[in-house]
Amino acid sequence: MNGSTSGHDDRSARRRLAAVAQHESDAPALESIVVRYEDRPDRCTIAPRECSEADQLTTWISANVRAFVDLADVR
């Protein structure tokens, strides 16, 4: 046993959390644009705030607004 009541290695968990924190600081700033429609679901598009014109054509994701949740609500 490793001393953890959860059965997981605490050192491993700390390493994973540190890796996530490092990744988050390396992540690009994102911006979102919501397009509202009268006859279909509203759409939200998320893309990097700063990218070349060529990348703007392919570096984005769109989904119905209802597919997104507030980060604070799911933490």
PyMOL Python script that loads the backbone (N, CA, C, O; Angstrom):
from pymol import cmd

cmd.read_pdbstr("""\
ATOM      1  N   MET A   1       0.849  -1.188   0.000  1.00  0.00           N
ATOM      2  CA  MET A   1       0.000   0.000   0.000  1.00  0.00           C
ATOM      3  C   MET A   1       0.883   1.236   0.000  1.00  0.00           C
ATOM      4  O   MET A   1       1.997   1.202   0.522  1.00  0.00           O
ATOM      5  N   ASN A   2       0.412   2.294  -0.562  1.00  0.00           N
ATOM      6  CA  ASN A   2       1.224   3.490  -0.710  1.00  0.00           C
ATOM      7  C   ASN A   2       0.861   4.604   0.258  1.00  0.00           C
ATOM      8  O   ASN A   2       1.380   5.713   0.128  1.00  0.00           O
ATOM      9  N   GLY A   3      -0.011   4.348   1.224  1.00  0.00           N
ATOM     10  CA  GLY A   3      -0.385   5.367   2.194  1.00  0.00           C
ATOM     11  C   GLY A   3      -1.598   6.181   1.778  1.00  0.00           C
ATOM     12  O   GLY A   3      -2.092   6.985   2.568  1.00  0.00           O
ATOM     13  N   SER A   4      -2.083   6.001   0.583  1.00  0.00           N
ATOM     14  CA  SER A   4      -3.242   6.738   0.095  1.00  0.00           C
ATOM     15  C   SER A   4      -4.503   5.977   0.441  1.00  0.00           C
ATOM     16  O   SER A   4      -4.583   4.770   0.208  1.00  0.00           O
ATOM     17  N   THR A   5      -5.486   6.662   0.992  1.00  0.00           N
ATOM     18  CA  THR A   5      -6.750   5.996   1.322  1.00  0.00           C
ATOM     19  C   THR A   5      -7.572   5.719   0.068  1.00  0.00           C
ATOM     20  O   THR A   5      -8.494   4.904   0.110  1.00  0.00           O
ATOM     21  N   SER A   6      -7.265   6.366  -1.024  1.00  0.00           N
ATOM     22  CA  SER A   6      -8.022   6.159  -2.259  1.00  0.00           C
ATOM     23  C   SER A   6      -7.486   4.992  -3.075  1.00  0.00           C
ATOM     24  O   SER A   6      -8.121   4.556  -4.035  1.00  0.00           O
ATOM     25  N   GLY A   7      -6.306   4.482  -2.690  1.00  0.00           N
ATOM     26  CA  GLY A   7      -5.708   3.397  -3.450  1.00  0.00           C
ATOM     27  C   GLY A   7      -4.877   3.882  -4.617  1.00  0.00           C
ATOM     28  O   GLY A   7      -4.331   3.067  -5.359  1.00  0.00           O
ATOM     29  N   HIS A   8      -4.765   5.197  -4.801  1.00  0.00           N
ATOM     30  CA  HIS A   8      -3.976   5.767  -5.883  1.00  0.00           C
ATOM     31  C   HIS A   8      -2.665   6.301  -5.332  1.00  0.00           C
ATOM     32  O   HIS A   8      -2.587   6.691  -4.167  1.00  0.00           O
ATOM     33  N   ASP A   9      -1.664   6.317  -6.147  1.00  0.00           N
ATOM     34  CA  ASP A   9      -0.363   6.841  -5.761  1.00  0.00           C
ATOM     35  C   ASP A   9      -0.429   8.367  -5.721  1.00  0.00           C
ATOM     36  O   ASP A   9      -0.628   9.004  -6.755  1.00  0.00           O
ATOM     37  N   ASP A  10      -0.263   8.962  -4.521  1.00  0.00           N
ATOM     38  CA  ASP A  10      -0.353  10.415  -4.372  1.00  0.00           C
ATOM     39  C   ASP A  10       0.717  11.146  -5.187  1.00  0.00           C
ATOM     40  O   ASP A  10       0.457  12.218  -5.733  1.00  0.00           O
ATOM     41  N   ARG A  11       1.907  10.575  -5.269  1.00  0.00           N
ATOM     42  CA  ARG A  11       2.972  11.220  -6.061  1.00  0.00           C
ATOM     43  C   ARG A  11       2.575  11.276  -7.527  1.00  0.00           C
ATOM     44  O   ARG A  11       2.803  12.283  -8.198  1.00  0.00           O
ATOM     45  N   SER A  12       1.989  10.211  -8.018  1.00  0.00           N
ATOM     46  CA  SER A  12       1.556  10.169  -9.415  1.00  0.00           C
ATOM     47  C   SER A  12       0.480  11.228  -9.664  1.00  0.00           C
ATOM     48  O   SER A  12       0.506  11.911 -10.687  1.00  0.00           O
ATOM     49  N   ALA A  13      -0.447  11.362  -8.749  1.00  0.00           N
ATOM     50  CA  ALA A  13      -1.501  12.363  -8.889  1.00  0.00           C
ATOM     51  C   ALA A  13      -0.905  13.764  -8.898  1.00  0.00           C
ATOM     52  O   ALA A  13      -1.321  14.607  -9.693  1.00  0.00           O
ATOM     53  N   ARG A  14       0.067  14.024  -8.020  1.00  0.00           N
ATOM     54  CA  ARG A  14       0.709  15.345  -7.989  1.00  0.00           C
ATOM     55  C   ARG A  14       1.440  15.629  -9.298  1.00  0.00           C
ATOM     56  O   ARG A  14       1.421  16.758  -9.789  1.00  0.00           O
ATOM     57  N   ARG A  15       2.082  14.610  -9.864  1.00  0.00           N
ATOM     58  CA  ARG A  15       2.781  14.796 -11.143  1.00  0.00           C
ATOM     59  C   ARG A  15       1.781  15.126 -12.252  1.00  0.00           C
ATOM     60  O   ARG A  15       2.035  16.006 -13.075  1.00  0.00           O
ATOM     61  N   ARG A  16       0.649  14.424 -12.276  1.00  0.00           N
ATOM     62  CA  ARG A  16      -0.362  14.692 -13.296  1.00  0.00           C
ATOM     63  C   ARG A  16      -0.928  16.106 -13.150  1.00  0.00           C
ATOM     64  O   ARG A  16      -1.129  16.800 -14.146  1.00  0.00           O
ATOM     65  N   LEU A  17      -1.184  16.530 -11.916  1.00  0.00           N
ATOM     66  CA  LEU A  17      -1.708  17.876 -11.686  1.00  0.00           C
ATOM     67  C   LEU A  17      -0.690  18.939 -12.109  1.00  0.00           C
ATOM     68  O   LEU A  17      -1.060  19.961 -12.687  1.00  0.00           O
ATOM     69  N   ALA A  18       0.576  18.697 -11.824  1.00  0.00           N
ATOM     70  CA  ALA A  18       1.618  19.641 -12.237  1.00  0.00           C
ATOM     71  C   ALA A  18       1.694  19.719 -13.758  1.00  0.00           C
ATOM     72  O   ALA A  18       1.871  20.801 -14.318  1.00  0.00           O
ATOM     73  N   ALA A  19       1.561  18.577 -14.427  1.00  0.00           N
ATOM     74  CA  ALA A  19       1.600  18.559 -15.894  1.00  0.00           C
ATOM     75  C   ALA A  19       0.408  19.314 -16.470  1.00  0.00           C
ATOM     76  O   ALA A  19       0.552  20.037 -17.456  1.00  0.00           O
ATOM     77  N   VAL A  20      -0.753  19.156 -15.872  1.00  0.00           N
ATOM     78  CA  VAL A  20      -1.944  19.871 -16.341  1.00  0.00           C
ATOM     79  C   VAL A  20      -1.759  21.370 -16.147  1.00  0.00           C
ATOM     80  O   VAL A  20      -2.085  22.154 -17.038  1.00  0.00           O
ATOM     81  N   ALA A  21      -1.238  21.774 -14.990  1.00  0.00           N
ATOM     82  CA  ALA A  21      -1.013  23.201 -14.733  1.00  0.00           C
ATOM     83  C   ALA A  21      -0.036  23.780 -15.750  1.00  0.00           C
ATOM     84  O   ALA A  21      -0.242  24.891 -16.239  1.00  0.00           O
ATOM     85  N   GLN A  22       1.021  23.045 -16.073  1.00  0.00           N
ATOM     86  CA  GLN A  22       1.986  23.518 -17.062  1.00  0.00           C
ATOM     87  C   GLN A  22       1.332  23.633 -18.428  1.00  0.00           C
ATOM     88  O   GLN A  22       1.552  24.607 -19.148  1.00  0.00           O
ATOM     89  N   HIS A  23       0.528  22.640 -18.785  1.00  0.00           N
ATOM     90  CA  HIS A  23      -0.160  22.661 -20.085  1.00  0.00           C
ATOM     91  C   HIS A  23      -1.111  23.846 -20.179  1.00  0.00           C
ATOM     92  O   HIS A  23      -1.192  24.498 -21.220  1.00  0.00           O
ATOM     93  N   GLU A  24      -1.838  24.128 -19.086  1.00  0.00           N
ATOM     94  CA  GLU A  24      -2.774  25.247 -19.098  1.00  0.00           C
ATOM     95  C   GLU A  24      -2.051  26.565 -19.320  1.00  0.00           C
ATOM     96  O   GLU A  24      -2.562  27.440 -20.019  1.00  0.00           O
ATOM     97  N   SER A  25      -0.860  26.717 -18.730  1.00  0.00           N
ATOM     98  CA  SER A  25      -0.137  27.974 -18.916  1.00  0.00           C
ATOM     99  C   SER A  25       0.409  28.091 -20.336  1.00  0.00           C
ATOM    100  O   SER A  25       0.661  29.199 -20.810  1.00  0.00           O
ATOM    101  N   ASP A  26       0.595  26.969 -21.017  1.00  0.00           N
ATOM    102  CA  ASP A  26       1.079  26.972 -22.397  1.00  0.00           C
ATOM    103  C   ASP A  26      -0.058  27.087 -23.413  1.00  0.00           C
ATOM    104  O   ASP A  26       0.191  27.302 -24.599  1.00  0.00           O
ATOM    105  N   ALA A  27      -1.291  26.944 -22.959  1.00  0.00           N
ATOM    106  CA  ALA A  27      -2.438  26.944 -23.856  1.00  0.00           C
ATOM    107  C   ALA A  27      -2.659  28.334 -24.450  1.00  0.00           C
ATOM    108  O   ALA A  27      -2.449  29.336 -23.766  1.00  0.00           O
ATOM    109  N   PRO A  28      -3.077  28.405 -25.705  1.00  0.00           N
ATOM    110  CA  PRO A  28      -3.322  29.706 -26.324  1.00  0.00           C
ATOM    111  C   PRO A  28      -4.581  30.358 -25.742  1.00  0.00           C
ATOM    112  O   PRO A  28      -5.493  29.671 -25.280  1.00  0.00           O
ATOM    113  N   ALA A  29      -4.615  31.677 -25.772  1.00  0.00           N
ATOM    114  CA  ALA A  29      -5.816  32.395 -25.360  1.00  0.00           C
ATOM    115  C   ALA A  29      -6.888  32.150 -26.416  1.00  0.00           C
ATOM    116  O   ALA A  29      -6.618  32.204 -27.615  1.00  0.00           O
ATOM    117  N   LEU A  30      -8.096  31.882 -25.959  1.00  0.00           N
ATOM    118  CA  LEU A  30      -9.193  31.604 -26.883  1.00  0.00           C
ATOM    119  C   LEU A  30     -10.238  32.697 -26.813  1.00  0.00           C
ATOM    120  O   LEU A  30     -10.376  33.384 -25.800  1.00  0.00           O
ATOM    121  N   GLU A  31     -10.966  32.848 -27.892  1.00  0.00           N
ATOM    122  CA  GLU A  31     -12.104  33.760 -27.901  1.00  0.00           C
ATOM    123  C   GLU A  31     -13.298  33.022 -28.469  1.00  0.00           C
ATOM    124  O   GLU A  31     -13.150  32.075 -29.242  1.00  0.00           O
ATOM    125  N   SER A  32     -14.477  33.462 -28.081  1.00  0.00           N
ATOM    126  CA  SER A  32     -15.687  32.810 -28.582  1.00  0.00           C
ATOM    127  C   SER A  32     -16.596  33.841 -29.231  1.00  0.00           C
ATOM    128  O   SER A  32     -16.629  35.011 -28.852  1.00  0.00           O
ATOM    129  N   ILE A  33     -17.323  33.363 -30.214  1.00  0.00           N
ATOM    130  CA  ILE A  33     -18.302  34.188 -30.922  1.00  0.00           C
ATOM    131  C   ILE A  33     -19.603  33.395 -30.969  1.00  0.00           C
ATOM    132  O   ILE A  33     -19.621  32.242 -31.401  1.00  0.00           O
ATOM    133  N   VAL A  34     -20.683  34.016 -30.523  1.00  0.00           N
ATOM    134  CA  VAL A  34     -21.989  33.358 -30.552  1.00  0.00           C
ATOM    135  C   VAL A  34     -22.826  33.992 -31.654  1.00  0.00           C
ATOM    136  O   VAL A  34     -22.972  35.213 -31.722  1.00  0.00           O
ATOM    137  N   VAL A  35     -23.370  33.143 -32.511  1.00  0.00           N
ATOM    138  CA  VAL A  35     -24.282  33.591 -33.561  1.00  0.00           C
ATOM    139  C   VAL A  35     -25.669  33.104 -33.174  1.00  0.00           C
ATOM    140  O   VAL A  35     -25.891  31.908 -32.988  1.00  0.00           O
ATOM    141  N   ARG A  36     -26.594  34.040 -33.056  1.00  0.00           N
ATOM    142  CA  ARG A  36     -27.957  33.704 -32.633  1.00  0.00           C
ATOM    143  C   ARG A  36     -28.858  33.580 -33.870  1.00  0.00           C
ATOM    144  O   ARG A  36     -28.802  34.395 -34.791  1.00  0.00           O
ATOM    145  N   TYR A  37     -29.679  32.542 -33.855  1.00  0.00           N
ATOM    146  CA  TYR A  37     -30.592  32.274 -34.968  1.00  0.00           C
ATOM    147  C   TYR A  37     -32.027  32.256 -34.449  1.00  0.00           C
ATOM    148  O   TYR A  37     -32.270  31.918 -33.291  1.00  0.00           O
ATOM    149  N   GLU A  38     -32.960  32.616 -35.298  1.00  0.00           N
ATOM    150  CA  GLU A  38     -34.371  32.556 -34.924  1.00  0.00           C
ATOM    151  C   GLU A  38     -34.959  31.182 -35.194  1.00  0.00           C
ATOM    152  O   GLU A  38     -35.867  30.748 -34.484  1.00  0.00           O
ATOM    153  N   ASP A  39     -34.454  30.487 -36.214  1.00  0.00           N
ATOM    154  CA  ASP A  39     -35.089  29.252 -36.657  1.00  0.00           C
ATOM    155  C   ASP A  39     -34.279  27.981 -36.381  1.00  0.00           C
ATOM    156  O   ASP A  39     -34.662  26.900 -36.829  1.00  0.00           O
ATOM    157  N   ARG A  40     -33.174  28.097 -35.657  1.00  0.00           N
ATOM    158  CA  ARG A  40     -32.370  26.927 -35.300  1.00  0.00           C
ATOM    159  C   ARG A  40     -31.542  27.277 -34.069  1.00  0.00           C
ATOM    160  O   ARG A  40     -31.488  28.443 -33.677  1.00  0.00           O
ATOM    161  N   PRO A  41     -30.897  26.289 -33.455  1.00  0.00           N
ATOM    162  CA  PRO A  41     -30.130  26.568 -32.236  1.00  0.00           C
ATOM    163  C   PRO A  41     -28.988  27.557 -32.474  1.00  0.00           C
ATOM    164  O   PRO A  41     -28.347  27.550 -33.525  1.00  0.00           O
ATOM    165  N   ASP A  42     -28.751  28.404 -31.476  1.00  0.00           N
ATOM    166  CA  ASP A  42     -27.624  29.330 -31.545  1.00  0.00           C
ATOM    167  C   ASP A  42     -26.325  28.540 -31.574  1.00  0.00           C
ATOM    168  O   ASP A  42     -26.247  27.448 -31.010  1.00  0.00           O
ATOM    169  N   ARG A  43     -25.297  29.091 -32.234  1.00  0.00           N
ATOM    170  CA  ARG A  43     -24.007  28.411 -32.385  1.00  0.00           C
ATOM    171  C   ARG A  43     -22.900  29.243 -31.756  1.00  0.00           C
ATOM    172  O   ARG A  43     -22.910  30.472 -31.828  1.00  0.00           O
ATOM    173  N   CYS A  44     -21.952  28.559 -31.143  1.00  0.00           N
ATOM    174  CA  CYS A  44     -20.782  29.205 -30.556  1.00  0.00           C
ATOM    175  C   CYS A  44     -19.542  28.663 -31.262  1.00  0.00           C
ATOM    176  O   CYS A  44     -19.375  27.452 -31.402  1.00  0.00           O
ATOM    177  N   THR A  45     -18.684  29.567 -31.701  1.00  0.00           N
ATOM    178  CA  THR A  45     -17.425  29.186 -32.332  1.00  0.00           C
ATOM    179  C   THR A  45     -16.285  29.651 -31.444  1.00  0.00           C
ATOM    180  O   THR A  45     -16.252  30.803 -31.012  1.00  0.00           O
ATOM    181  N   ILE A  46     -15.349  28.746 -31.174  1.00  0.00           N
ATOM    182  CA  ILE A  46     -14.186  29.053 -30.335  1.00  0.00           C
ATOM    183  C   ILE A  46     -12.940  28.895 -31.192  1.00  0.00           C
ATOM    184  O   ILE A  46     -12.785  27.912 -31.918  1.00  0.00           O
ATOM    185  N   ALA A  47     -12.050  29.887 -31.095  1.00  0.00           N
ATOM    186  CA  ALA A  47     -10.817  29.881 -31.891  1.00  0.00           C
ATOM    187  C   ALA A  47      -9.713  30.569 -31.092  1.00  0.00           C
ATOM    188  O   ALA A  47      -9.996  31.344 -30.179  1.00  0.00           O
ATOM    189  N   PRO A  48      -8.461  30.289 -31.434  1.00  0.00           N
ATOM    190  CA  PRO A  48      -7.360  31.001 -30.774  1.00  0.00           C
ATOM    191  C   PRO A  48      -7.473  32.501 -31.049  1.00  0.00           C
ATOM    192  O   PRO A  48      -7.837  32.918 -32.148  1.00  0.00           O
ATOM    193  N   ARG A  49      -7.160  33.294 -30.043  1.00  0.00           N
ATOM    194  CA  ARG A  49      -7.236  34.747 -30.199  1.00  0.00           C
ATOM    195  C   ARG A  49      -6.219  35.248 -31.213  1.00  0.00           C
ATOM    196  O   ARG A  49      -6.511  36.136 -32.013  1.00  0.00           O
ATOM    197  N   GLU A  50      -5.030  34.676 -31.173  1.00  0.00           N
ATOM    198  CA  GLU A  50      -3.976  35.115 -32.084  1.00  0.00           C
ATOM    199  C   GLU A  50      -3.529  33.939 -32.947  1.00  0.00           C
ATOM    200  O   GLU A  50      -2.936  32.983 -32.447  1.00  0.00           O
ATOM    201  N   CYS A  51      -3.815  34.015 -34.232  1.00  0.00           N
ATOM    202  CA  CYS A  51      -3.308  33.012 -35.163  1.00  0.00           C
ATOM    203  C   CYS A  51      -3.249  33.636 -36.552  1.00  0.00           C
ATOM    204  O   CYS A  51      -3.893  34.651 -36.816  1.00  0.00           O
ATOM    205  N   SER A  52      -2.481  33.026 -37.423  1.00  0.00           N
ATOM    206  CA  SER A  52      -2.312  33.569 -38.769  1.00  0.00           C
ATOM    207  C   SER A  52      -3.625  33.460 -39.555  1.00  0.00           C
ATOM    208  O   SER A  52      -4.517  32.696 -39.186  1.00  0.00           O
ATOM    209  N   GLU A  53      -3.726  34.216 -40.618  1.00  0.00           N
ATOM    210  CA  GLU A  53      -4.926  34.157 -41.461  1.00  0.00           C
ATOM    211  C   GLU A  53      -5.142  32.757 -42.019  1.00  0.00           C
ATOM    212  O   GLU A  53      -6.278  32.295 -42.115  1.00  0.00           O
ATOM    213  N   ALA A  54      -4.067  32.087 -42.383  1.00  0.00           N
ATOM    214  CA  ALA A  54      -4.186  30.721 -42.906  1.00  0.00           C
ATOM    215  C   ALA A  54      -4.738  29.779 -41.835  1.00  0.00           C
ATOM    216  O   ALA A  54      -5.582  28.932 -42.128  1.00  0.00           O
ATOM    217  N   ASP A  55      -4.264  29.925 -40.600  1.00  0.00           N
ATOM    218  CA  ASP A  55      -4.741  29.062 -39.514  1.00  0.00           C
ATOM    219  C   ASP A  55      -6.184  29.371 -39.128  1.00  0.00           C
ATOM    220  O   ASP A  55      -6.891  28.492 -38.634  1.00  0.00           O
ATOM    221  N   GLN A  56      -6.624  30.591 -39.343  1.00  0.00           N
ATOM    222  CA  GLN A  56      -7.996  30.951 -39.000  1.00  0.00           C
ATOM    223  C   GLN A  56      -9.013  30.106 -39.761  1.00  0.00           C
ATOM    224  O   GLN A  56     -10.139  29.925 -39.298  1.00  0.00           O
ATOM    225  N   LEU A  57      -8.629  29.598 -40.909  1.00  0.00           N
ATOM    226  CA  LEU A  57      -9.546  28.789 -41.717  1.00  0.00           C
ATOM    227  C   LEU A  57      -9.757  27.389 -41.152  1.00  0.00           C
ATOM    228  O   LEU A  57     -10.763  26.745 -41.452  1.00  0.00           O
ATOM    229  N   THR A  58      -8.817  26.911 -40.336  1.00  0.00           N
ATOM    230  CA  THR A  58      -8.892  25.520 -39.861  1.00  0.00           C
ATOM    231  C   THR A  58      -8.770  25.355 -38.357  1.00  0.00           C
ATOM    232  O   THR A  58      -8.976  24.248 -37.859  1.00  0.00           O
ATOM    233  N   THR A  59      -8.446  26.395 -37.612  1.00  0.00           N
ATOM    234  CA  THR A  59      -8.193  26.267 -36.174  1.00  0.00           C
ATOM    235  C   THR A  59      -9.369  26.834 -35.386  1.00  0.00           C
ATOM    236  O   THR A  59      -9.264  27.906 -34.790  1.00  0.00           O
ATOM    237  N   TRP A  60     -10.485  26.114 -35.386  1.00  0.00           N
ATOM    238  CA  TRP A  60     -11.670  26.550 -34.686  1.00  0.00           C
ATOM    239  C   TRP A  60     -12.582  25.363 -34.451  1.00  0.00           C
ATOM    240  O   TRP A  60     -12.402  24.305 -35.054  1.00  0.00           O
ATOM    241  N   ILE A  61     -13.553  25.535 -33.582  1.00  0.00           N
ATOM    242  CA  ILE A  61     -14.570  24.515 -33.352  1.00  0.00           C
ATOM    243  C   ILE A  61     -15.893  25.229 -33.089  1.00  0.00           C
ATOM    244  O   ILE A  61     -15.930  26.252 -32.404  1.00  0.00           O
ATOM    245  N   SER A  62     -16.963  24.690 -33.632  1.00  0.00           N
ATOM    246  CA  SER A  62     -18.299  25.253 -33.431  1.00  0.00           C
ATOM    247  C   SER A  62     -19.228  24.184 -32.902  1.00  0.00           C
ATOM    248  O   SER A  62     -19.106  23.005 -33.236  1.00  0.00           O
ATOM    249  N   ALA A  63     -20.164  24.618 -32.067  1.00  0.00           N
ATOM    250  CA  ALA A  63     -21.168  23.700 -31.526  1.00  0.00           C
ATOM    251  C   ALA A  63     -22.378  24.522 -31.089  1.00  0.00           C
ATOM    252  O   ALA A  63     -22.300  25.742 -30.947  1.00  0.00           O
ATOM    253  N   ASN A  64     -23.484  23.837 -30.882  1.00  0.00           N
ATOM    254  CA  ASN A  64     -24.664  24.515 -30.357  1.00  0.00           C
ATOM    255  C   ASN A  64     -24.330  25.080 -28.980  1.00  0.00           C
ATOM    256  O   ASN A  64     -23.616  24.447 -28.202  1.00  0.00           O
ATOM    257  N   VAL A  65     -24.842  26.258 -28.684  1.00  0.00           N
ATOM    258  CA  VAL A  65     -24.557  26.929 -27.423  1.00  0.00           C
ATOM    259  C   VAL A  65     -24.893  26.037 -26.226  1.00  0.00           C
ATOM    260  O   VAL A  65     -24.184  26.070 -25.220  1.00  0.00           O
ATOM    261  N   ARG A  66     -25.936  25.261 -26.316  1.00  0.00           N
ATOM    262  CA  ARG A  66     -26.354  24.412 -25.191  1.00  0.00           C
ATOM    263  C   ARG A  66     -25.343  23.308 -24.881  1.00  0.00           C
ATOM    264  O   ARG A  66     -25.425  22.678 -23.828  1.00  0.00           O
ATOM    265  N   ALA A  67     -24.395  23.068 -25.781  1.00  0.00           N
ATOM    266  CA  ALA A  67     -23.371  22.045 -25.552  1.00  0.00           C
ATOM    267  C   ALA A  67     -22.294  22.528 -24.586  1.00  0.00           C
ATOM    268  O   ALA A  67     -21.527  21.717 -24.067  1.00  0.00           O
ATOM    269  N   PHE A  68     -22.225  23.825 -24.338  1.00  0.00           N
ATOM    270  CA  PHE A  68     -21.205  24.399 -23.463  1.00  0.00           C
ATOM    271  C   PHE A  68     -21.747  24.581 -22.063  1.00  0.00           C
ATOM    272  O   PHE A  68     -22.930  24.867 -21.879  1.00  0.00           O
ATOM    273  N   VAL A  69     -20.884  24.415 -21.078  1.00  0.00           N
ATOM    274  CA  VAL A  69     -21.263  24.634 -19.690  1.00  0.00           C
ATOM    275  C   VAL A  69     -20.282  25.604 -19.055  1.00  0.00           C
ATOM    276  O   VAL A  69     -19.152  25.752 -19.522  1.00  0.00           O
ATOM    277  N   ASP A  70     -20.710  26.257 -18.000  1.00  0.00           N
ATOM    278  CA  ASP A  70     -19.826  27.161 -17.274  1.00  0.00           C
ATOM    279  C   ASP A  70     -18.795  26.328 -16.521  1.00  0.00           C
ATOM    280  O   ASP A  70     -19.153  25.406 -15.788  1.00  0.00           O
ATOM    281  N   LEU A  71     -17.534  26.648 -16.697  1.00  0.00           N
ATOM    282  CA  LEU A  71     -16.466  25.882 -16.068  1.00  0.00           C
ATOM    283  C   LEU A  71     -16.620  25.834 -14.557  1.00  0.00           C
ATOM    284  O   LEU A  71     -16.381  24.790 -13.952  1.00  0.00           O
ATOM    285  N   ALA A  72     -17.009  26.931 -13.939  1.00  0.00           N
ATOM    286  CA  ALA A  72     -17.162  26.970 -12.485  1.00  0.00           C
ATOM    287  C   ALA A  72     -18.248  25.991 -12.021  1.00  0.00           C
ATOM    288  O   ALA A  72     -18.163  25.466 -10.911  1.00  0.00           O
ATOM    289  N   ASP A  73     -19.249  25.743 -12.839  1.00  0.00           N
ATOM    290  CA  ASP A  73     -20.334  24.832 -12.468  1.00  0.00           C
ATOM    291  C   ASP A  73     -19.904  23.370 -12.459  1.00  0.00           C
ATOM    292  O   ASP A  73     -20.514  22.555 -11.767  1.00  0.00           O
ATOM    293  N   VAL A  74     -18.873  23.029 -13.208  1.00  0.00           N
ATOM    294  CA  VAL A  74     -18.474  21.627 -13.295  1.00  0.00           C
ATOM    295  C   VAL A  74     -17.194  21.293 -12.531  1.00  0.00           C
ATOM    296  O   VAL A  74     -16.735  20.151 -12.555  1.00  0.00           O
ATOM    297  N   ARG A  75     -16.633  22.263 -11.870  1.00  0.00           N
ATOM    298  CA  ARG A  75     -15.434  22.020 -11.065  1.00  0.00           C
ATOM    299  C   ARG A  75     -15.793  21.510  -9.707  1.00  0.00           C
ATOM    300  O   ARG A  75     -14.908  21.250  -8.892  1.00  0.00           O
TER     301      ARG A  75
END
""", "prot")
cmd.dss("prot")
cmd.show_as("cartoon", "prot")
cmd.util.cbc("prot")
cmd.orient("prot")
